[in-house]
Amino acid sequence: MNNIKMYTSQFCPYCSNAESLLKSKGYEISEKIYVDQDPEVLSKMIEMTGKRTVPQIFINDKYIGGFDELRKLDNTGDLDKVLNI
């Protein structure tokens, strides 16, 4: 079972796209962390990733990046390896 954590916000089309891509692989987001509801959470995300934008995705505690990086992994076939498919 993969642990998928995503930093997100309430109205984020890229977050929805990332979630749809993972669902198409048969996976659900284990934990959604909303950065628009708590400035401390946003600060923690920036500290961990160096990024200010959402989504920021972690799979099994491995930092993947945002939607573009997730899609790139999928296009190269490496997402299946990360998800152990």
Jmol script that loads the backbone (N, CA, C; Angstrom):
load data "model"
ATOM      1  N   MET A   1       0.833  -1.180   0.000  1.00  0.00           N
ATOM      2  CA  MET A   1       0.000   0.000   0.000  1.00  0.00           C
ATOM      3  C   MET A   1       0.878   1.243   0.000  1.00  0.00           C
ATOM      4  N   ASN A   2       0.629   2.149  -0.912  1.00  0.00           N
ATOM      5  CA  ASN A   2       1.399   3.375  -1.012  1.00  0.00           C
ATOM      6  C   ASN A   2       0.775   4.467  -0.159  1.00  0.00           C
ATOM      7  N   ASN A   3       1.636   5.222   0.493  1.00  0.00           N
ATOM      8  CA  ASN A   3       1.206   6.385   1.249  1.00  0.00           C
ATOM      9  C   ASN A   3       1.440   7.601   0.355  1.00  0.00           C
ATOM     10  N   ILE A   4       0.365   8.239  -0.094  1.00  0.00           N
ATOM     11  CA  ILE A   4       0.467   9.385  -0.985  1.00  0.00           C
ATOM     12  C   ILE A   4      -0.045  10.613  -0.252  1.00  0.00           C
ATOM     13  N   LYS A   5       0.860  11.572  -0.067  1.00  0.00           N
ATOM     14  CA  LYS A   5       0.527  12.812   0.621  1.00  0.00           C
ATOM     15  C   LYS A   5       0.620  13.946  -0.392  1.00  0.00           C
ATOM     16  N   MET A   6      -0.406  14.806  -0.402  1.00  0.00           N
ATOM     17  CA  MET A   6      -0.406  15.918  -1.346  1.00  0.00           C
ATOM     18  C   MET A   6      -0.748  17.212  -0.626  1.00  0.00           C
ATOM     19  N   TYR A   7       0.145  18.184  -0.770  1.00  0.00           N
ATOM     20  CA  TYR A   7      -0.157  19.541  -0.337  1.00  0.00           C
ATOM     21  C   TYR A   7      -0.998  20.158  -1.428  1.00  0.00           C
ATOM     22  N   THR A   8      -2.114  20.783  -1.053  1.00  0.00           N
ATOM     23  CA  THR A   8      -3.105  21.232  -2.013  1.00  0.00           C
ATOM     24  C   THR A   8      -3.783  22.505  -1.525  1.00  0.00           C
ATOM     25  N   SER A   9      -4.708  23.000  -2.334  1.00  0.00           N
ATOM     26  CA  SER A   9      -5.575  24.099  -1.922  1.00  0.00           C
ATOM     27  C   SER A   9      -6.982  23.792  -2.421  1.00  0.00           C
ATOM     28  N   GLN A  10      -7.940  24.560  -1.965  1.00  0.00           N
ATOM     29  CA  GLN A  10      -9.338  24.253  -2.265  1.00  0.00           C
ATOM     30  C   GLN A  10      -9.655  24.286  -3.753  1.00  0.00           C
ATOM     31  N   PHE A  11      -9.148  25.279  -4.474  1.00  0.00           N
ATOM     32  CA  PHE A  11      -9.480  25.423  -5.886  1.00  0.00           C
ATOM     33  C   PHE A  11      -8.201  25.378  -6.710  1.00  0.00           C
ATOM     34  N   CYS A  12      -7.763  24.175  -7.027  1.00  0.00           N
ATOM     35  CA  CYS A  12      -6.494  23.990  -7.716  1.00  0.00           C
ATOM     36  C   CYS A  12      -6.682  22.965  -8.831  1.00  0.00           C
ATOM     37  N   PRO A  13      -6.744  23.422 -10.092  1.00  0.00           N
ATOM     38  CA  PRO A  13      -6.939  22.465 -11.188  1.00  0.00           C
ATOM     39  C   PRO A  13      -5.783  21.475 -11.325  1.00  0.00           C
ATOM     40  N   TYR A  14      -4.558  21.910 -11.040  1.00  0.00           N
ATOM     41  CA  TYR A  14      -3.429  20.984 -11.140  1.00  0.00           C
ATOM     42  C   TYR A  14      -3.506  19.903 -10.069  1.00  0.00           C
ATOM     43  N   CYS A  15      -4.028  20.264  -8.903  1.00  0.00           N
ATOM     44  CA  CYS A  15      -4.223  19.276  -7.833  1.00  0.00           C
ATOM     45  C   CYS A  15      -5.265  18.243  -8.264  1.00  0.00           C
ATOM     46  N   SER A  16      -6.345  18.718  -8.883  1.00  0.00           N
ATOM     47  CA  SER A  16      -7.380  17.803  -9.387  1.00  0.00           C
ATOM     48  C   SER A  16      -6.812  16.890 -10.464  1.00  0.00           C
ATOM     49  N   ASN A  17      -5.976  17.435 -11.336  1.00  0.00           N
ATOM     50  CA  ASN A  17      -5.354  16.615 -12.384  1.00  0.00           C
ATOM     51  C   ASN A  17      -4.437  15.553 -11.785  1.00  0.00           C
ATOM     52  N   ALA A  18      -3.669  15.936 -10.772  1.00  0.00           N
ATOM     53  CA  ALA A  18      -2.783  14.974 -10.114  1.00  0.00           C
ATOM     54  C   ALA A  18      -3.587  13.859  -9.460  1.00  0.00           C
ATOM     55  N   GLU A  19      -4.660  14.232  -8.791  1.00  0.00           N
ATOM     56  CA  GLU A  19      -5.510  13.231  -8.137  1.00  0.00           C
ATOM     57  C   GLU A  19      -6.140  12.302  -9.174  1.00  0.00           C
ATOM     58  N   SER A  20      -6.590  12.856 -10.295  1.00  0.00           N
ATOM     59  CA  SER A  20      -7.178  12.031 -11.360  1.00  0.00           C
ATOM     60  C   SER A  20      -6.165  11.064 -11.944  1.00  0.00           C
ATOM     61  N   LEU A  21      -4.941  11.532 -12.154  1.00  0.00           N
ATOM     62  CA  LEU A  21      -3.895  10.659 -12.690  1.00  0.00           C
ATOM     63  C   LEU A  21      -3.621   9.503 -11.737  1.00  0.00           C
ATOM     64  N   LEU A  22      -3.508   9.814 -10.453  1.00  0.00           N
ATOM     65  CA  LEU A  22      -3.261   8.747  -9.478  1.00  0.00           C
ATOM     66  C   LEU A  22      -4.444   7.787  -9.384  1.00  0.00           C
ATOM     67  N   LYS A  23      -5.668   8.315  -9.461  1.00  0.00           N
ATOM     68  CA  LYS A  23      -6.853   7.443  -9.445  1.00  0.00           C
ATOM     69  C   LYS A  23      -6.871   6.531 -10.658  1.00  0.00           C
ATOM     70  N   SER A  24      -6.414   7.032 -11.807  1.00  0.00           N
ATOM     71  CA  SER A  24      -6.388   6.201 -13.014  1.00  0.00           C
ATOM     72  C   SER A  24      -5.420   5.028 -12.856  1.00  0.00           C
ATOM     73  N   LYS A  25      -4.469   5.169 -11.941  1.00  0.00           N
ATOM     74  CA  LYS A  25      -3.520   4.097 -11.629  1.00  0.00           C
ATOM     75  C   LYS A  25      -4.040   3.193 -10.516  1.00  0.00           C
ATOM     76  N   GLY A  26      -5.222   3.564  -9.955  1.00  0.00           N
ATOM     77  CA  GLY A  26      -5.811   2.755  -8.893  1.00  0.00           C
ATOM     78  C   GLY A  26      -5.421   3.196  -7.497  1.00  0.00           C
ATOM     79  N   TYR A  27      -4.927   4.434  -7.363  1.00  0.00           N
ATOM     80  CA  TYR A  27      -4.476   4.930  -6.064  1.00  0.00           C
ATOM     81  C   TYR A  27      -5.262   6.148  -5.627  1.00  0.00           C
ATOM     82  N   GLU A  28      -5.452   6.242  -4.328  1.00  0.00           N
ATOM     83  CA  GLU A  28      -6.116   7.383  -3.708  1.00  0.00           C
ATOM     84  C   GLU A  28      -5.067   8.185  -2.944  1.00  0.00           C
ATOM     85  N   ILE A  29      -5.312   9.468  -2.813  1.00  0.00           N
ATOM     86  CA  ILE A  29      -4.469  10.307  -1.978  1.00  0.00           C
ATOM     87  C   ILE A  29      -4.733   9.913  -0.526  1.00  0.00           C
ATOM     88  N   SER A  30      -3.692   9.533   0.191  1.00  0.00           N
ATOM     89  CA  SER A  30      -3.844   9.128   1.591  1.00  0.00           C
ATOM     90  C   SER A  30      -4.086  10.322   2.498  1.00  0.00           C
ATOM     91  N   GLU A  31      -3.413  11.420   2.181  1.00  0.00           N
ATOM     92  CA  GLU A  31      -3.500  12.596   3.049  1.00  0.00           C
ATOM     93  C   GLU A  31      -3.430  13.854   2.187  1.00  0.00           C
ATOM     94  N   LYS A  32      -4.453  14.687   2.312  1.00  0.00           N
ATOM     95  CA  LYS A  32      -4.464  15.994   1.641  1.00  0.00           C
ATOM     96  C   LYS A  32      -4.235  17.056   2.702  1.00  0.00           C
ATOM     97  N   ILE A  33      -3.260  17.896   2.466  1.00  0.00           N
ATOM     98  CA  ILE A  33      -2.920  18.949   3.404  1.00  0.00           C
ATOM     99  C   ILE A  33      -3.186  20.277   2.703  1.00  0.00           C
ATOM    100  N   TYR A  34      -4.125  21.031   3.240  1.00  0.00           N
ATOM    101  CA  TYR A  34      -4.562  22.273   2.606  1.00  0.00           C
ATOM    102  C   TYR A  34      -3.720  23.453   3.091  1.00  0.00           C
ATOM    103  N   VAL A  35      -2.938  24.015   2.185  1.00  0.00           N
ATOM    104  CA  VAL A  35      -2.054  25.123   2.544  1.00  0.00           C
ATOM    105  C   VAL A  35      -2.788  26.449   2.611  1.00  0.00           C
ATOM    106  N   ASP A  36      -3.975  26.536   2.031  1.00  0.00           N
ATOM    107  CA  ASP A  36      -4.709  27.793   2.036  1.00  0.00           C
ATOM    108  C   ASP A  36      -5.527  27.991   3.311  1.00  0.00           C
ATOM    109  N   GLN A  37      -5.485  27.044   4.196  1.00  0.00           N
ATOM    110  CA  GLN A  37      -6.249  27.156   5.437  1.00  0.00           C
ATOM    111  C   GLN A  37      -5.382  27.492   6.642  1.00  0.00           C
ATOM    112  N   ASP A  38      -4.055  27.389   6.489  1.00  0.00           N
ATOM    113  CA  ASP A  38      -3.162  27.625   7.617  1.00  0.00           C
ATOM    114  C   ASP A  38      -1.806  28.089   7.091  1.00  0.00           C
ATOM    115  N   PRO A  39      -1.414  29.337   7.370  1.00  0.00           N
ATOM    116  CA  PRO A  39      -0.136  29.851   6.876  1.00  0.00           C
ATOM    117  C   PRO A  39       1.069  29.057   7.377  1.00  0.00           C
ATOM    118  N   GLU A  40       0.961  28.447   8.545  1.00  0.00           N
ATOM    119  CA  GLU A  40       2.066  27.638   9.067  1.00  0.00           C
ATOM    120  C   GLU A  40       2.277  26.391   8.213  1.00  0.00           C
ATOM    121  N   VAL A  41       1.189  25.826   7.720  1.00  0.00           N
ATOM    122  CA  VAL A  41       1.287  24.649   6.850  1.00  0.00           C
ATOM    123  C   VAL A  41       1.979  25.031   5.539  1.00  0.00           C
ATOM    124  N   LEU A  42       1.619  26.195   4.991  1.00  0.00           N
ATOM    125  CA  LEU A  42       2.269  26.678   3.770  1.00  0.00           C
ATOM    126  C   LEU A  42       3.759  26.872   4.011  1.00  0.00           C
ATOM    127  N   SER A  43       4.117  27.468   5.135  1.00  0.00           N
ATOM    128  CA  SER A  43       5.530  27.677   5.471  1.00  0.00           C
ATOM    129  C   SER A  43       6.279  26.352   5.568  1.00  0.00           C
ATOM    130  N   LYS A  44       5.650  25.363   6.186  1.00  0.00           N
ATOM    131  CA  LYS A  44       6.282  24.038   6.322  1.00  0.00           C
ATOM    132  C   LYS A  44       6.491  23.410   4.948  1.00  0.00           C
ATOM    133  N   MET A  45       5.488  23.525   4.052  1.00  0.00           N
ATOM    134  CA  MET A  45       5.616  22.966   2.708  1.00  0.00           C
ATOM    135  C   MET A  45       6.772  23.634   1.961  1.00  0.00           C
ATOM    136  N   ILE A  46       6.857  24.957   2.054  1.00  0.00           N
ATOM    137  CA  ILE A  46       7.929  25.687   1.371  1.00  0.00           C
ATOM    138  C   ILE A  46       9.289  25.259   1.923  1.00  0.00           C
ATOM    139  N   GLU A  47       9.371  25.104   3.223  1.00  0.00           N
ATOM    140  CA  GLU A  47      10.621  24.675   3.854  1.00  0.00           C
ATOM    141  C   GLU A  47      11.039  23.287   3.355  1.00  0.00           C
ATOM    142  N   MET A  48      10.067  22.378   3.229  1.00  0.00           N
ATOM    143  CA  MET A  48      10.375  20.998   2.820  1.00  0.00           C
ATOM    144  C   MET A  48      10.699  20.883   1.337  1.00  0.00           C
ATOM    145  N   THR A  49      10.006  21.676   0.505  1.00  0.00           N
ATOM    146  CA  THR A  49      10.108  21.478  -0.943  1.00  0.00           C
ATOM    147  C   THR A  49      10.848  22.598  -1.677  1.00  0.00           C
ATOM    148  N   GLY A  50      10.904  23.765  -1.065  1.00  0.00           N
ATOM    149  CA  GLY A  50      11.462  24.918  -1.754  1.00  0.00           C
ATOM    150  C   GLY A  50      10.492  25.520  -2.762  1.00  0.00           C
ATOM    151  N   LYS A  51       9.259  25.047  -2.778  1.00  0.00           N
ATOM    152  CA  LYS A  51       8.235  25.493  -3.730  1.00  0.00           C
ATOM    153  C   LYS A  51       7.087  26.171  -2.999  1.00  0.00           C
ATOM    154  N   ARG A  52       6.464  27.133  -3.703  1.00  0.00           N
ATOM    155  CA  ARG A  52       5.315  27.853  -3.139  1.00  0.00           C
ATOM    156  C   ARG A  52       3.999  27.436  -3.780  1.00  0.00           C
ATOM    157  N   THR A  53       4.064  26.617  -4.811  1.00  0.00           N
ATOM    158  CA  THR A  53       2.864  26.249  -5.560  1.00  0.00           C
ATOM    159  C   THR A  53       2.377  24.859  -5.168  1.00  0.00           C
ATOM    160  N   VAL A  54       1.098  24.621  -5.410  1.00  0.00           N
ATOM    161  CA  VAL A  54       0.513  23.300  -5.176  1.00  0.00           C
ATOM    162  C   VAL A  54       0.072  22.738  -6.522  1.00  0.00           C
ATOM    163  N   PRO A  55       0.014  21.428  -6.642  1.00  0.00           N
ATOM    164  CA  PRO A  55       0.271  20.433  -5.608  1.00  0.00           C
ATOM    165  C   PRO A  55       1.765  20.197  -5.399  1.00  0.00           C
ATOM    166  N   GLN A  56       2.091  19.706  -4.239  1.00  0.00           N
ATOM    167  CA  GLN A  56       3.401  19.145  -3.936  1.00  0.00           C
ATOM    168  C   GLN A  56       3.116  17.753  -3.407  1.00  0.00           C
ATOM    169  N   ILE A  57       3.706  16.763  -4.060  1.00  0.00           N
ATOM    170  CA  ILE A  57       3.308  15.367  -3.855  1.00  0.00           C
ATOM    171  C   ILE A  57       4.464  14.555  -3.286  1.00  0.00           C
ATOM    172  N   PHE A  58       4.137  13.741  -2.304  1.00  0.00           N
ATOM    173  CA  PHE A  58       5.078  12.792  -1.717  1.00  0.00           C
ATOM    174  C   PHE A  58       4.464  11.403  -1.841  1.00  0.00           C
ATOM    175  N   ILE A  59       5.235  10.442  -2.312  1.00  0.00           N
ATOM    176  CA  ILE A  59       4.797   9.047  -2.374  1.00  0.00           C
ATOM    177  C   ILE A  59       5.757   8.235  -1.518  1.00  0.00           C
ATOM    178  N   ASN A  60       5.213   7.603  -0.496  1.00  0.00           N
ATOM    179  CA  ASN A  60       6.018   6.837   0.464  1.00  0.00           C
ATOM    180  C   ASN A  60       7.166   7.687   1.000  1.00  0.00           C
ATOM    181  N   ASP A  61       6.859   8.916   1.367  1.00  0.00           N
ATOM    182  CA  ASP A  61       7.801   9.885   1.926  1.00  0.00           C
ATOM    183  C   ASP A  61       8.879  10.342   0.942  1.00  0.00           C
ATOM    184  N   LYS A  62       8.776   9.939  -0.318  1.00  0.00           N
ATOM    185  CA  LYS A  62       9.709  10.411  -1.346  1.00  0.00           C
ATOM    186  C   LYS A  62       9.067  11.611  -2.046  1.00  0.00           C
ATOM    187  N   TYR A  63       9.794  12.716  -2.080  1.00  0.00           N
ATOM    188  CA  TYR A  63       9.276  13.923  -2.714  1.00  0.00           C
ATOM    189  C   TYR A  63       9.268  13.740  -4.232  1.00  0.00           C
ATOM    190  N   ILE A  64       8.088  13.891  -4.831  1.00  0.00           N
ATOM    191  CA  ILE A  64       7.915  13.741  -6.277  1.00  0.00           C
ATOM    192  C   ILE A  64       7.985  15.093  -6.968  1.00  0.00           C
ATOM    193  N   GLY A  65       7.332  16.098  -6.395  1.00  0.00           N
ATOM    194  CA  GLY A  65       7.254  17.420  -6.999  1.00  0.00           C
ATOM    195  C   GLY A  65       5.799  17.770  -7.225  1.00  0.00           C
ATOM    196  N   GLY A  66       5.564  18.603  -8.230  1.00  0.00           N
ATOM    197  CA  GLY A  66       4.215  19.034  -8.556  1.00  0.00           C
ATOM    198  C   GLY A  66       3.585  18.170  -9.637  1.00  0.00           C
ATOM    199  N   PHE A  67       2.503  18.667 -10.226  1.00  0.00           N
ATOM    200  CA  PHE A  67       1.799  17.899 -11.245  1.00  0.00           C
ATOM    201  C   PHE A  67       2.671  17.654 -12.468  1.00  0.00           C
ATOM    202  N   ASP A  68       3.446  18.652 -12.884  1.00  0.00           N
ATOM    203  CA  ASP A  68       4.299  18.464 -14.066  1.00  0.00           C
ATOM    204  C   ASP A  68       5.277  17.319 -13.867  1.00  0.00           C
ATOM    205  N   GLU A  69       5.870  17.232 -12.691  1.00  0.00           N
ATOM    206  CA  GLU A  69       6.812  16.146 -12.411  1.00  0.00           C
ATOM    207  C   GLU A  69       6.099  14.797 -12.339  1.00  0.00           C
ATOM    208  N   LEU A  70       4.895  14.790 -11.759  1.00  0.00           N
ATOM    209  CA  LEU A  70       4.109  13.557 -11.690  1.00  0.00           C
ATOM    210  C   LEU A  70       3.763  13.070 -13.095  1.00  0.00           C
ATOM    211  N   ARG A  71       3.328  13.990 -13.936  1.00  0.00           N
ATOM    212  CA  ARG A  71       2.967  13.631 -15.318  1.00  0.00           C
ATOM    213  C   ARG A  71       4.194  13.154 -16.087  1.00  0.00           C
ATOM    214  N   LYS A  72       5.330  13.798 -15.869  1.00  0.00           N
ATOM    215  CA  LYS A  72       6.566  13.378 -16.541  1.00  0.00           C
ATOM    216  C   LYS A  72       6.938  11.952 -16.134  1.00  0.00           C
ATOM    217  N   LEU A  73       6.817  11.653 -14.834  1.00  0.00           N
ATOM    218  CA  LEU A  73       7.074  10.281 -14.365  1.00  0.00           C
ATOM    219  C   LEU A  73       6.140   9.290 -15.045  1.00  0.00           C
ATOM    220  N   ASP A  74       4.883   9.676 -15.202  1.00  0.00           N
ATOM    221  CA  ASP A  74       3.915   8.795 -15.854  1.00  0.00           C
ATOM    222  C   ASP A  74       4.265   8.598 -17.322  1.00  0.00           C
ATOM    223  N   ASN A  75       4.620   9.671 -18.006  1.00  0.00           N
ATOM    224  CA  ASN A  75       4.941   9.581 -19.437  1.00  0.00           C
ATOM    225  C   ASN A  75       6.159   8.712 -19.713  1.00  0.00           C
ATOM    226  N   THR A  76       7.110   8.680 -18.784  1.00  0.00           N
ATOM    227  CA  THR A  76       8.318   7.871 -18.964  1.00  0.00           C
ATOM    228  C   THR A  76       8.152   6.441 -18.441  1.00  0.00           C
ATOM    229  N   GLY A  77       7.033   6.175 -17.770  1.00  0.00           N
ATOM    230  CA  GLY A  77       6.801   4.858 -17.184  1.00  0.00           C
ATOM    231  C   GLY A  77       7.383   4.708 -15.792  1.00  0.00           C
ATOM    232  N   ASP A  78       8.056   5.743 -15.306  1.00  0.00           N
ATOM    233  CA  ASP A  78       8.681   5.664 -13.988  1.00  0.00           C
ATOM    234  C   ASP A  78       7.692   5.783 -12.844  1.00  0.00           C
ATOM    235  N   LEU A  79       6.512   6.350 -13.090  1.00  0.00           N
ATOM    236  CA  LEU A  79       5.504   6.441 -12.026  1.00  0.00           C
ATOM    237  C   LEU A  79       5.088   5.051 -11.576  1.00  0.00           C
ATOM    238  N   ASP A  80       4.950   4.118 -12.514  1.00  0.00           N
ATOM    239  CA  ASP A  80       4.598   2.745 -12.147  1.00  0.00           C
ATOM    240  C   ASP A  80       5.653   2.141 -11.228  1.00  0.00           C
ATOM    241  N   LYS A  81       6.908   2.466 -11.480  1.00  0.00           N
ATOM    242  CA  LYS A  81       7.983   1.961 -10.619  1.00  0.00           C
ATOM    243  C   LYS A  81       7.889   2.554  -9.220  1.00  0.00           C
ATOM    244  N   VAL A  82       7.614   3.869  -9.154  1.00  0.00           N
ATOM    245  CA  VAL A  82       7.485   4.539  -7.854  1.00  0.00           C
ATOM    246  C   VAL A  82       6.312   3.961  -7.073  1.00  0.00           C
ATOM    247  N   LEU A  83       5.227   3.655  -7.792  1.00  0.00           N
ATOM    248  CA  LEU A  83       4.026   3.099  -7.157  1.00  0.00           C
ATOM    249  C   LEU A  83       4.105   1.571  -6.995  1.00  0.00           C
ATOM    250  N   ASN A  84       5.182   0.987  -7.472  1.00  0.00           N
ATOM    251  CA  ASN A  84       5.383  -0.460  -7.400  1.00  0.00           C
ATOM    252  C   ASN A  84       4.301  -1.244  -8.124  1.00  0.00           C
ATOM    253  N   ILE A  85       3.907  -0.755  -9.291  1.00  0.00           N
ATOM    254  CA  ILE A  85       2.886  -1.445 -10.082  1.00  0.00           C
ATOM    255  C   ILE A  85       3.570  -2.481 -10.950  1.00  0.00           C
TER     256      ILE A  85
END
end "model"
wireframe off; spacefill off
backbone 0.3
color backbone group
